[in-house]
Amino acid sequence: MVDIAIIMGSESDRSVANRVTGVLDGTDYLYDVQVISAHRNPDKLDEYISQSDSKVYIAIAGLSAALPGVIASKTKKPVIGVPVSAKMMGLDALLSTAQMPPGVPVASVGVDNGANAAHLAIRILDLI
């Protein structure tokens, strides 16, 4: 059983994921790290979410950054989006992560700020 599911849209997001795990390694919370693209592997993403027992999701994605919103559309659990600076200094990913439709909330942290995503996940889990 994991507390936090960390999902990257691409292996190129690994450095941001390492910032997340660097913070989480100093806690007792368990996590799982996966590379699953919302665009290239939608069925795999559906399967992972439906079978996951995590309490919080951290979704790391650049460019169109669809991953956080797709995850949020498939679960009632908290989703934290981490936009990645792949293009346009991450502004495109930041806007994609923050501008979710009503009923599909995603908490967004700063561009490439995996550490803050971990800190936010910890705060959420500390309330449970």
N, C-alpha and C positions, 0 to 999 in steps of 0.2 A: 504494500500500500504506500503510495507516494502522496505527499501533501501538495506539491507544486509540479505541474506539467509545463516544461519549457519547450516550446515548439518554434523552430526556425523555418522560414520559407525556403532557405537555401544554405548550403554548406558555407557560402561566402559570408554568412552572418555569424559564424562561429566566434569571432573575436568579441562580439557583443554578448553572446551567450556565456562566454567565459567571464565576463564582468558580473553576470547574474550569479553564476555558480561560485565565483570568488567570494561573494557576500554570503551566500547560503551555506558554504562550507564551514562558516563560523557559527552555525546554529545546529539545532537538533532536527530541523525539518528535512524530510526526505524529498528528493526531486528526481525527475526523469527528463532526459534531454532527447529530443527527436528532431529530425529534419523531414518535414512533410509540407510540400507546396500545396496551397489551396487550388492552384491552377493546374499543376501537373499531376497531382495525386489526390483528387477530391474524394475518391472512394476510400483510400487509405486514411485520410483525415477523418472522415465520417466514422470509420471503424474504430480508430484510436479514441475519439471523443466518446463514443458510445460505450466503450469498454474501460475507460479511465475512471479510477476512483480518486483522482486528485481533487483537491478542494479549491484550487486557484490555478488558472492558466496564465502563463506569460507567453505572448506571441511576438516574435521578432521578425520584422519584414521591412524590406525597402521597396523602392519604386511605387507601384500601385498600392502596396501594403494591404492587400485584401485579407490576409490571414487573420488578423485580430477580429475583424468584423464577421468573417465566416464562422470562426469559432464561437463568438458571442451569439450568433444566430442559431447555434446548435446546442447550447447549454444554458442553464440558469445560474451557473457558477460564475464568480468574478473572472473577468478577462482583463489583463493588463497588456496594452500594446506598446511595443518599443519600436519606434520608427528608426530606420537605418539610413545613413547618408550615402546611398548608392548613387543618386543623381540629385541635382538641384540642392545640394547641401542638406538633403533630407526633408526639405519643405514639402515635397509631394507626398512622401510617406507620412509625415506628421499630420497633414491635412486629411489624408485618407484614414488615418487612425482615429483622429479626433472627431471628424464629422460623420458620426453614425446616425442612422435614422432612429426615430422614437421607438423605444422598446428593445433596442439592441445596443445596450451600453458597453463601452470600452473605456477603461481608464487609460489615459495616455501619459507617458513620461516623456522627457526630453529626447531629442535625437541622439541615438547611440548610447543612451543612459541606462544600460542594463543594470547597473548598481542600484539606481533608484527603483527600478521595477522589482528587484529583490527586496529592498527595504519596504516597499508598499505591500508586497505579498506577505512579508513577515507581520506587518501591522494588521493586515486582514486576518491572518491565521491566529494572531494573539488574541483576537476578539472572540474566537470560537471556543 
